[in-house]
Amino acid sequence: EVMASMGHIRDLPKKKFGVDVENNFALSYEENKDRKKNLDDLKKAAKAAETIYLAPDPDREGEAIAWHLQETLAKVSKADFKRVTFHEITRSAVDKAFQDSGVVDQDRVDAQQARRVIDRIVGWQVSDFVRKNVYGAKSAGRVQTVALRLICEREKEIQDFVTREYW
């Protein structure tokens, strides 16, 4: 039986910080309420499964999705979990992925979680300030904030430039 998770099934809370900076950056996840029926269907199927193959995208986001699925479904299932990855949807690539199945790559999961923590720390604190002080702004994050700083520094250099003749 093939079932889709429809993306991330868990995430950091929307209305709480969700990162315990004082406790080694421990994360508090909550199930995605928009995926409740889908997740309930996955849990029901997992109860009867002997083996569950996790096949989200082969990048750090996909690895995090696989990890969240395994963490969640293992609470209701005794199934053996296997991670499969493929870069093309052809019969030979998919068959090979299932033959070479492995486990969730915790290093990739950690990389995704580190990115998520940085997003939360920077975005959570900066976005509120930006919304209150910049007309029309809605958010800021680890990429937007740095890019904005570079733009502002360059604009200041342009404004402070004094023309002078030289040879």
C-alpha positions as CSV (number, residue, x, y, z in Angstrom):
1,E,0.0,0.0,0.0
2,V,1.4,3.4,-1.0
3,M,0.4,6.4,1.1
4,A,1.5,10.0,1.0
5,S,2.4,12.1,4.1
6,M,1.6,15.3,2.1
7,G,4.8,16.9,3.5
8,H,5.6,17.8,7.0
9,I,3.4,16.1,9.6
10,R,5.0,17.9,12.6
11,D,6.5,21.3,13.1
12,L,7.5,23.8,15.8
13,P,4.4,25.4,17.4
14,K,3.0,28.4,15.6
15,K,2.2,30.4,18.7
16,K,5.1,29.4,21.0
17,F,8.8,29.7,20.5
18,G,9.3,25.9,20.6
19,V,13.1,26.0,21.1
20,D,14.5,25.6,24.6
21,V,17.7,27.5,24.2
22,E,18.7,26.8,27.9
23,N,18.3,23.0,27.4
24,N,20.7,22.2,24.5
25,F,18.2,23.8,22.0
26,A,15.6,21.0,22.7
27,L,12.7,21.3,20.2
28,S,9.0,21.0,20.9
29,Y,7.1,19.6,18.0
30,E,3.3,19.5,17.4
31,E,1.4,17.6,14.8
32,N,0.3,19.6,11.8
33,K,-3.5,20.1,12.4
34,D,-4.0,20.6,8.6
35,R,-2.8,17.0,8.1
36,K,-4.9,15.4,10.9
37,K,-7.0,13.1,8.8
38,N,-4.1,12.1,6.6
39,L,-2.0,11.4,9.7
40,D,-4.8,9.4,11.3
41,D,-5.0,7.3,8.1
42,L,-1.2,6.8,8.2
43,K,-1.3,5.7,11.8
44,K,-4.1,3.3,11.1
45,A,-2.2,1.7,8.2
46,A,1.0,1.6,10.3
47,K,-0.7,-0.5,13.0
48,A,-1.1,-3.3,10.5
49,A,2.2,-3.0,8.6
50,E,5.2,-5.2,9.0
51,T,7.6,-2.9,7.2
52,I,7.2,0.8,6.5
53,Y,9.3,2.3,3.7
54,L,9.8,6.0,4.1
55,A,10.4,7.7,0.7
56,P,10.3,11.5,1.0
57,D,12.7,13.6,-1.1
58,P,16.4,12.8,-0.8
59,D,17.3,16.1,0.8
60,R,17.4,17.4,4.4
61,E,13.8,18.4,4.4
62,G,12.8,15.0,3.1
63,E,15.0,13.4,5.7
64,A,13.2,15.4,8.4
65,I,9.9,14.3,7.0
66,A,11.0,10.7,7.1
67,W,12.3,11.1,10.7
68,H,9.0,12.7,11.9
69,L,7.0,10.0,10.3
70,Q,9.1,7.3,11.9
71,E,9.0,9.0,15.3
72,T,5.2,9.4,15.1
73,L,4.3,6.1,13.5
74,A,6.6,4.0,15.8
75,K,4.4,5.0,18.7
76,V,1.5,3.0,17.2
77,S,3.3,0.4,15.1
78,K,5.9,-2.4,15.7
79,A,6.8,-2.2,12.0
80,D,10.4,-2.2,10.7
81,F,11.2,1.2,9.3
82,K,13.4,1.5,6.2
83,R,14.5,4.7,4.3
84,V,14.5,4.7,0.5
85,T,15.8,7.5,-1.7
86,F,15.8,7.9,-5.4
87,H,16.5,10.8,-7.7
88,E,14.4,9.8,-10.6
89,I,11.0,8.2,-10.9
90,T,11.8,5.3,-13.2
91,R,11.1,1.6,-12.5
92,S,14.8,0.8,-12.3
93,A,15.6,3.7,-9.9
94,V,12.7,2.9,-7.6
95,D,13.5,-0.8,-7.6
96,K,17.1,-0.1,-6.8
97,A,16.1,2.3,-4.0
98,F,14.0,-0.5,-2.4
99,Q,16.8,-3.0,-2.8
100,D,19.3,-0.6,-1.2
101,S,17.0,0.6,1.6
102,G,18.7,1.9,4.7
103,V,17.9,4.0,7.8
104,V,17.0,7.7,8.3
105,D,20.2,9.7,8.1
106,Q,20.4,11.4,11.5
107,D,23.0,13.9,10.2
108,R,20.6,15.2,7.6
109,V,17.8,15.4,10.2
110,D,20.2,17.3,12.5
111,A,21.1,19.7,9.7
112,Q,17.4,20.4,9.0
113,Q,16.7,20.9,12.7
114,A,19.7,23.3,13.0
115,R,18.3,25.3,10.1
116,R,14.9,25.3,11.7
117,V,16.3,26.5,15.0
118,I,18.2,29.3,13.3
119,D,15.0,30.3,11.4
120,R,13.1,30.3,14.7
121,I,15.6,32.2,16.7
122,V,16.3,34.9,14.1
123,G,12.8,35.0,12.5
124,W,10.8,34.9,15.7
125,Q,12.6,37.8,17.3
126,V,13.2,39.9,14.2
127,S,9.8,39.4,12.5
128,D,7.8,41.0,15.4
129,F,10.1,44.0,15.4
130,V,9.9,44.3,11.6
131,R,6.1,44.0,11.6
132,K,5.8,46.8,14.1
133,N,8.4,49.2,12.5
134,V,8.3,48.6,8.8
135,Y,5.1,49.4,6.9
136,G,3.8,46.4,5.0
137,A,6.5,44.0,6.3
138,K,5.3,40.6,7.4
139,S,8.4,38.7,8.4
140,A,12.1,38.4,8.5
141,G,14.4,35.4,8.8
142,R,17.9,34.1,8.7
143,V,18.3,34.9,4.9
144,Q,16.1,38.0,4.7
145,T,17.8,39.6,7.7
146,V,21.4,39.2,6.4
147,A,20.4,40.2,2.8
148,L,18.7,43.3,4.2
149,R,21.8,44.2,6.2
150,L,24.1,43.8,3.1
151,I,21.7,46.1,1.1
152,C,21.6,48.7,3.9
153,E,25.4,48.7,4.3
154,R,25.9,49.1,0.6
155,E,23.3,51.9,0.5
156,K,25.2,53.7,3.3
157,E,28.4,53.4,1.3
158,I,26.7,55.0,-1.7
159,Q,25.2,57.8,0.4
160,D,28.5,58.5,2.2
161,F,30.6,58.5,-1.0
162,V,32.4,61.8,-1.7
163,T,33.6,62.4,-5.2
164,R,37.1,63.7,-5.6
165,E,39.4,64.1,-8.4
166,Y,42.4,61.9,-8.6
167,W,45.0,60.9,-11.2
